[in-house]
């Protein structure tokens, strides 16, 4: 779902959450009892760069991927003592039909005030379609490798764009935290 939050119908938001968040939870709950009894298993959830940084126009999609990140992190801590591993995969842009008009849903109308944010993202999606840097033929190999790892990563970013975006956001967060540290500490007893 691509578009400004203000113009995204509630039924579409619920549909995206139904698939991305509640669908994931349903599958996890369905397999956990068997994994718990075996004291083994590996849950591999798919998030996205959008689960690490929200982008204009992709806010609904990104918010579902933030939920996948949080669920995966909670599961990791909850299931580790039971011998069950959890990894959340964060692919960057892969050369697929993800941005293609046949698979990408957009809000029906646009608001001029969002031209420079969500509107720019709509245009970028058209321009990037089938020009994404990630090779989908290479995506499965890292997943297979971490599936066999006795201590796999909690988070696995895939793609040079994913690594660059994560580094940039981490640097921003560190700078912002340092800038406001005095105010942040002012709330302590």
C-alpha positions as CSV (number, residue, x, y, z in Angstrom):
1,X,0.0,0.0,0.0
2,X,1.7,3.2,-1.2
3,X,0.2,6.5,-0.3
4,X,-0.2,9.1,2.5
5,X,-1.6,7.7,5.7
6,X,-4.4,10.3,5.6
7,X,-5.7,8.9,2.3
8,X,-5.3,5.2,3.2
9,X,-8.7,3.6,3.8
10,X,-9.1,1.8,7.1
11,X,-10.2,-1.4,5.4
12,X,-6.9,-1.4,3.4
13,X,-4.8,-0.8,6.5
14,X,-6.6,-3.7,8.2
15,X,-6.0,-5.9,5.1
16,X,-2.3,-5.2,5.1
17,X,-2.0,-5.8,8.8
18,X,-4.1,-9.0,8.4
19,X,-1.6,-10.4,6.0
20,X,1.7,-9.1,7.3
21,X,1.2,-9.1,11.0
22,X,-1.7,-11.4,12.0
23,X,-0.9,-13.9,9.3
24,X,2.7,-14.2,10.6
25,X,1.4,-14.6,14.2
26,X,-1.0,-17.3,13.1
27,X,1.7,-19.3,11.4
28,X,4.1,-18.9,14.4
29,X,1.5,-20.0,16.8
30,X,0.7,-23.0,14.7
31,X,4.3,-24.3,14.7
32,X,5.4,-23.3,18.2
33,X,4.0,-26.2,20.2
34,X,5.8,-28.8,18.0
35,X,9.0,-26.8,18.2
36,X,8.7,-26.4,21.9
37,X,8.2,-30.1,22.4
38,X,11.3,-30.9,20.3
39,X,13.2,-28.0,22.0
40,X,14.4,-27.2,18.5
41,X,13.5,-25.2,15.5
42,X,14.2,-21.9,13.7
43,X,11.6,-19.3,12.9
44,X,12.7,-17.0,10.0
45,X,10.5,-14.0,9.6
46,X,10.7,-11.6,6.7
47,X,10.7,-7.9,7.4
48,X,12.2,-5.3,5.1
49,X,14.2,-2.1,5.2
50,X,10.8,-0.6,5.9
51,X,10.9,-2.4,9.3
52,X,14.0,-0.4,10.3
53,X,13.2,3.0,8.8
54,X,9.8,4.3,7.7
55,X,9.7,6.0,4.4
56,X,7.2,8.6,3.2
57,X,4.3,7.0,1.3
58,X,5.2,3.5,2.7
59,X,4.1,4.3,6.3
60,X,1.4,1.6,6.5
61,X,3.6,-1.1,5.0
62,X,6.6,0.1,7.1
63,X,4.5,0.0,10.3
64,X,3.6,-3.7,9.6
65,X,7.3,-4.5,9.1
66,X,8.1,-2.7,12.4
67,X,5.6,-5.0,14.0
68,X,7.4,-8.0,12.5
69,X,10.6,-6.7,13.9
70,X,9.1,-6.4,17.4
71,X,7.4,-9.7,17.3
72,X,10.6,-11.4,16.1
73,X,12.7,-9.7,18.8
74,X,10.2,-10.7,21.5
75,X,10.1,-14.3,20.2
76,X,13.9,-14.4,20.1
77,X,14.1,-13.6,23.8
78,X,11.1,-15.8,24.7
79,X,12.2,-18.9,22.8
80,X,16.0,-18.9,23.1
81,X,15.8,-20.8,26.5
82,X,13.7,-23.4,24.8
83,X,16.3,-24.1,22.0
84,X,14.3,-22.3,19.3
85,X,16.1,-19.8,17.2
86,X,14.5,-16.7,15.6
87,X,15.9,-14.6,12.8
88,X,14.2,-11.6,11.1
89,X,15.4,-11.1,7.5
90,X,15.6,-7.5,6.3
91,X,16.0,-7.4,2.5
92,X,16.8,-4.3,0.7
93,X,15.4,-3.6,-2.7
94,X,15.5,-6.8,-4.9
95,X,14.8,-6.8,-8.6
96,X,11.3,-8.2,-8.4
97,X,7.8,-7.1,-9.3
98,X,7.4,-5.5,-5.9
99,X,7.2,-2.0,-7.4
100,X,5.3,-3.1,-10.5
101,X,1.8,-1.6,-10.9
102,X,0.5,-5.2,-11.1
103,X,1.5,-5.9,-7.5
104,X,1.8,-2.4,-5.9
105,X,-1.4,-1.0,-4.4
106,X,-1.7,2.7,-4.2
107,X,-4.2,4.9,-2.4
108,X,-6.9,6.1,-4.8
109,X,-6.3,9.8,-4.5
110,X,-3.5,12.2,-3.7
111,X,-3.3,15.4,-1.7
112,X,-1.2,18.2,-3.1
113,X,0.4,18.9,0.4
114,X,2.1,15.5,0.2
115,X,3.6,16.0,-3.3
116,X,7.1,16.3,-1.8
117,X,6.8,13.3,0.5
118,X,4.4,10.5,-0.4
119,X,4.1,11.9,-4.0
120,X,7.8,11.8,-4.5
121,X,7.8,8.2,-3.3
122,X,5.2,7.3,-5.8
123,X,7.4,8.6,-8.6
124,X,10.5,6.9,-7.2
125,X,8.6,3.6,-7.2
126,X,7.9,4.0,-10.9
127,X,11.5,4.9,-11.6
128,X,13.0,2.1,-9.6
129,X,10.7,-0.6,-10.8
130,X,12.9,-3.5,-12.2
131,X,16.0,-1.4,-11.4
132,X,16.5,-2.6,-7.8
133,X,20.0,-3.6,-6.9
134,X,19.3,-7.0,-5.2
135,X,19.5,-10.2,-7.2
136,X,16.6,-12.4,-6.3
137,X,18.5,-15.5,-7.4
138,X,21.0,-14.8,-4.6
139,X,18.4,-14.3,-1.8
140,X,17.8,-17.9,-0.9
141,X,21.4,-18.9,-0.2
142,X,21.9,-16.7,2.9
143,X,18.6,-17.9,4.3
144,X,19.7,-21.5,3.8
145,X,23.1,-20.7,5.5
146,X,21.6,-19.1,8.6
147,X,19.0,-21.9,8.9
148,X,21.8,-24.3,9.5
149,X,23.6,-22.0,12.0
150,X,23.5,-23.1,15.6
151,X,23.7,-19.5,16.6
152,X,22.1,-17.5,13.8
153,X,21.7,-13.7,13.9
154,X,18.6,-12.2,15.3
155,X,18.6,-9.7,12.3
156,X,20.0,-10.4,8.9
157,X,20.0,-7.5,6.5
158,X,20.4,-8.5,2.8
159,X,21.9,-6.2,0.2
160,X,24.3,-3.3,0.1
161,X,21.4,-0.9,0.2
162,X,20.2,-2.5,3.4
163,X,23.6,-2.2,5.0
164,X,24.0,1.5,4.0
165,X,20.5,2.4,5.2
166,X,21.1,0.7,8.6
167,X,24.4,2.5,9.0
168,X,22.9,5.9,8.2
169,X,20.0,5.4,10.6
170,X,22.3,4.2,13.4
171,X,24.5,7.3,12.9
172,X,21.4,9.5,13.0
173,X,20.1,7.9,16.2
174,X,23.5,8.2,17.9
175,X,23.7,11.9,17.0
176,X,20.2,12.6,18.1
177,X,20.6,10.7,21.3
178,X,23.8,12.6,22.2
179,X,22.3,15.9,21.3
180,X,19.3,15.4,23.7
181,X,21.1,13.4,26.4
182,X,20.9,16.1,29.0
183,X,17.2,16.6,28.5
184,X,16.7,12.8,28.5
185,X,18.6,12.4,31.8
186,X,16.6,15.3,33.4
187,X,13.7,12.9,34.1
188,X,15.6,10.8,36.6
189,X,15.1,11.0,40.3
